[in-house]
Amino acid sequence: MNDPINDIASLNHRFSIPDVAFFDDGQGGLIRLTIKSAAADAEIYLHGAHVTRFDPRGQPPVLFMSAKSQFAPGKPIRGGVPICFPWFGPKAGDAKAPAHGFARLVEWNVESVKQNGTDVSAVLSLVSNEETKSLWSAEFSATYTVTVGSELHLSLAIKNTGSTAMKFEEALHTYLTVGDVETIWIEGLGDTTYIDKVNNAARTAQSTAPIRFIDETDRVYLATRATCIVHDPSLGRQIRVAKTGSDATVIWNPWINKAKAMADFGDDEWPGMVCVETCNVADHAVTLEAGATHTMTAGISTTR
């Protein structure tokens, strides 16, 4: 799926901005775009269009990255913001298909890198081809716009370029850095219903109380477009995850045993992260008519 123009010299010739944006070899030799806006630094790997860094000036990293992450073709990057598409979790009826779809496993193409005032935006794209059709028959184009400023703004637009309707799931599987997951709490999902994936997918009512963490947590919150706020007393900040075009939110922390079971996640890393995922999954899978486009956005910002 690699485009032959995706080599570092060509990319820098076409898109680099002096002192602001440039391409180089990242971890594992994968191509990386580094962005230095007035308010924050960020990194995006073309592999999976994966945002691996968002560091506002004077703050700890906002995005969590596992030190055990595998940076290799065909492997998912653990941490940052993986794109899950066109399914979430295992593919129904095909146990051999890659978990969370193929979008995070392939190289995306760069369409533009631009400076807009104090913000910097990069646009990446992925188009269906023979390899994607071997896993999912739909014809589509995906456009991903990453804007780096005081906020990290992510916009994923999926267009149905085929002649029949298509159905898909999608998620911006955002890993957030926290000081200690056992002391944080999350507001914004009170009085909703969630699918509890560590309790046989039981549908459970969330009270109006904030979400706190005492064990492995893997929940799909349904019918919610609310902004989530992660309160982190250890790091003395709040992280806001606002969204549009998304009707579900996933909250995840692997805790002790699940962390030990994952080869690309450190055994002792679980206290320093939490996932707050902007998504359309389960009941909220998207059905898109021929020629139509669906856009989902996430805005990640901090206050101290």
Secondary structure, DSSP 8 states (H G I E B T S, - for coil): ---TT-SHHHHHHHH-BTTTEEEEE-GGG-EEEEEE-SSEEEEEETBTTEEEEEEETTS--SB-B-TT---STTS---BSB-EEBS-SSSBTTBTTS-TTBSGGGSB-EEEEEEEETTEEEEEEEEE--HHHHHH----EEEEEEEEESSSEEEEEEEEE-SSS-EEE-EEE--EEE-S-TTT-EEES-TT-EEEETTTTTEEEE--SS-B--SS-EEEEEES----EEEEETTTTEEEEEEEES--EEEEEE-HHHHHHH-TTS-TT-GGGEEEEEEEE-GGG-EEE-TT-EEEEEEEEEEE-
